[in-house]
């Protein structure tokens, strides 16, 4: 549905759909893989594994009731990929 379409657009905006994407943050943490999931979630699994990264992103989406956790969503950058 619409959430799937939005998720794809968020992933494109966050990482260009690159499983190997990694961003070092100024606070010493890093964002990993396709959904650029932050180190604070590393207890959930292997953030660098593309398939696992997607599954973890879905869990975060469900827990938080949407895509607000992703900067590409909150800043509207995902809209370019809709």
N, C-alpha and C positions, 0 to 999 in steps of 0.2 A: 504494500500500500504506500501511502505518502511517506510514512516513516522510513521505509526502505529506500525510497528515492532520496529523501533528505540525508539518510545515513551515507549513501554513496557520494552525495555532493560534499558532505562534511569530510569524508575520507580523502576525496580528491583535493579539497582545499587544505587539509592538514598536511598531507604527505605526498600528494601527486600519485597516490595509490602505490607508493614504494614501500615494500615490506622492510627494506633496509634503512628507511629514514630514521634519523636520530637528531634531536635538537638538544644542545646543552643550554640550560637556563642559567640566568645570573645568580640564582639562589643555590647553585650547586647540584640541582637535580637534573634529570634528563627526561625527555619525552621520546617514546619508542614506537616504531613501526607505523603501520597504516593509519591507525587512529591517534597516534602521538600520545599514548597513555603515559602519564607521569610515574616516576619511580615510587611515589607513595603507594602505588597499587601493586608493587612487585610481589607482595605476599600472595596475590591472586593467581600467579603463574608466570610463565615465560613471556614477558612483554615483547621480546624480539621475535617470537614465532608468530608469523602472520596470521595463521588460523586462530591461534590462541588469543592474539591481540583483538581480533574481531569478536570472539566470544566474551572476552573481558569487557570490551566496549559495550556490548549488548547488556551485560549485567549492570554496568554503571548507568546506562540509559534507563533501564527498568527501575533501578534504585532511586534515581534522581528525577524520574518522571519526565525525561526529555533530554535534549541535547545541550543544555546550558553549561555542562562541564567543558565543552569544546570552544575554544576561542574563535575558531572559524565560524561557529554558529552564532555565538553571542555578538560578534562584530559584523555579522552578515556576509562574511567572505564566501560562504558556501553558496550563496545565491548565484554567483557567476557560473556554477556548475549544475544548476537546476535545468 
